Amino acid sequence: MTEPKYKIGITQGDPNGIGWEVIIKALADPRITELFTPVLYGSPRAAACYRDTLPEVEQFTTLPVASAAEARRGKINLVACGEVAEVVPGKPTPEAGRAAVEALRTAMRDLKAGELDARVTAPFDKETVQSDGFRFTGHTEYLAAELQGQSMMIMCSDILRVGLVTKHIPVSEIARNITREKIVEDLRIFNRSLIEDFGIVRPRIAVMALNPHAGDSGLLGREEQEIIQPAIVDAFHEGILAFGPFAADGLFAGGGYTKYDGILAMYHDQGLAPFKSLSPEGVNFTAGLQAVRTSPDHGTAFDIAGKGKADPQSMRNAIYTAIDIVRHRAQWAAWSANPLPRAEREKSARDNARDNQQAGREQKE
């Protein structure tokens, strides 16, 4: 059976950042449309501007469409939205922030309509996107609000998967946002994602400590004894293979992370600093939601925007990871489907065949 050609929506991010450059470079090989059907969301003016700065890109043409419903296979489809009067590479502006949000919302419209199988988001600037109608500290928070789910940020690569208990909050607020209940819920989401999204049957999860040296038996903090360890025990009683808490320096410096399928970090930099050191071309995946969303693990990189220096590999990996996760979810749904309806259909077919045979014999007699 031929595998379906997935439609993957890709949003432009901040049009003054490196989003369009890495998108164009990632899709420049014409063979890419044999793998999936790209649907881009963003400014045609910005796309043309960055295409002109990349003389090494021989082929990059887009097909204008009104929505993902009109997307054609074998083409790079472009839904015009998030237009800007002027493209100013390297400069964060309110207009660029508004354009990033408009592209994001247009793609969300198609995602909710079931016209996209997954979406990949180029980075936006967290400050310029803020407005009365958009008060989110990142893509993850926006998606959780729109799709009404308990989300988790997972940084993933071929060698490492790191989930976060707290995400985009000040360091001064981390400790009071870490609770026993929150850790248990995140372990449930992480465990389920490792199974359904990454195809790992019995995942092992290492849980990181909050304090240096895992609190040194309470000398450097009691969160490990009073919050994190009890949460690990609770999760283990639910059948989740969670272990720890581990001091961050020992877990990563000693290579202990290689023994686990996932690492649950307590806060943003605790997980992302070692992840990006070990996996410089990793992917940001939003787990726990009904829709698949990935993004490259870098930001807008205003300092190199428009200079042709941006590396597209993380964007490529984000696209490939989105496709893999959609495929894994479909496989898991098939593997875990209730077998009774199928068994009942097969029994009904056998009964019908037997009745037909009996009726044929009676007619002959």
Secondary structure, DSSP 4 states (H G I P E B T S, - for coil): -PPP--EEEEE---TTTTHHHHHHHHH-SGGGGGT-EEEEEE-HHHHHHHHHT-TT------EEESSGGG--TTS-EEEE-S--S---TT---HHHHHHHHHHHHHHHHHHHTT--SEEEE----TTTT-BTTB--SSHHHHHHHHHTS--EEEEE-SS-EEEESS-SS-GGGTGGG--HHHHHHHHHHHHHHHHHTT--SS-EEEEE-SSGGGGGGGTT-SHIIIIIHHHHHHHHHTT-EEEEEE-HHHHHHTTGGGG-SEEEESSHHHHHHHHHHH-TT-EEEEESSSSEEEEESS---GGGTTTT----HHHHHHHHHHHHHHHHHHHHHHHTS-HHHHHHHHHHHHHHHHHHHHHHHHHH-
